Structure formats: C-alpha cells, structure tokens
C-alpha cells in the first residue's frame, strides 16, 4: 500500500519515473511490483540495488 501511495503521489506531481534504493533482500519484492534493477551500489550501510520504474 505504501508503494502504491508513493507512485500515486509521483504521478500527481507529473513524474514519469520512480527511483529507489532497495536492500538485496527486498529486490524481488520491487521486481514483482514492476521495478527494474538499474545498478548495484555499495554504501557504508551495505550493498543496495538501485531500482527504477517508469510510470504510465
């Protein structure tokens, strides 16, 4: 529900794409919601996956 709400807010503000940092364990969750893996990143907190979704 939170992801849907975020996407609705993005569309209401005329954004065409959403980008987020995902933990490795949550990557499949976002993939199931239509996000694509853009790149892997390493931060002080650990590895992350940059996920993107084009909004319609």
MOWORA-V257218 format. One record per residue. N is the residue number from 0. OMEGA is omega in degrees with one decimal (none if undefined). BURIAL is # if it has 9 or more other ideal C-beta (glycine too) atoms within 8 Angstrom, else .. D_FIRST is the distance of its C-alpha to the first C-alpha in Angstrom with 2 decimals. Layout:
# MOWORA-V257218
<<N,OMEGA,BURIAL,D_FIRST> <N,OMEGA,BURIAL,D_FIRST>>
This chain:
# MOWORA-V257218
<<0,179.8,.,0.00> <1,179.3,.,3.81> <2,177.2,.,5.50> <3,179.4,.,5.12> <4,178.5,.,6.16> <5,179.9,#,8.67> <6,177.1,#,9.94> <7,177.4,.,10.52> <8,179.1,.,12.36> <9,179.6,#,14.26> <10,178.4,#,15.40> <11,179.4,.,16.43> <12,174.5,.,18.49> <13,174.3,.,20.11> <14,-178.7,.,18.93> <15,-177.7,.,19.51> <16,175.0,.,18.11> <17,177.3,#,15.56> <18,179.0,.,17.11> <19,173.4,.,15.94> <20,179.6,.,17.75> <21,169.4,#,16.66> <22,179.0,.,18.60> <23,-178.0,.,20.61> <24,-179.9,.,18.89> <25,-176.5,.,15.36> <26,-179.4,#,16.95> <27,176.9,.,16.57> <28,-178.8,.,12.80> <29,176.1,#,12.62> <30,178.6,#,15.54> <31,178.8,.,13.88> <32,175.3,.,11.26> <33,178.7,.,14.44> <34,176.8,#,15.37> <35,175.9,.,19.08> <36,-178.8,#,20.95> <37,178.5,.,23.07> <38,174.1,.,25.09> <39,179.8,.,25.54> <40,175.4,#,26.29> <41,177.2,.,27.99> <42,177.6,.,27.48> <43,-178.8,.,29.08> <44,-179.7,.,26.00> <45,-179.3,.,26.21> <46,177.4,.,25.29> <47,174.6,#,22.16> <48,175.1,#,21.07> <49,-177.0,#,20.47> <50,179.0,#,17.82> <51,174.9,#,17.81> <52,174.5,#,16.22> <53,-179.4,.,18.09> <54,179.3,#,16.27> <55,none,.,18.00>>
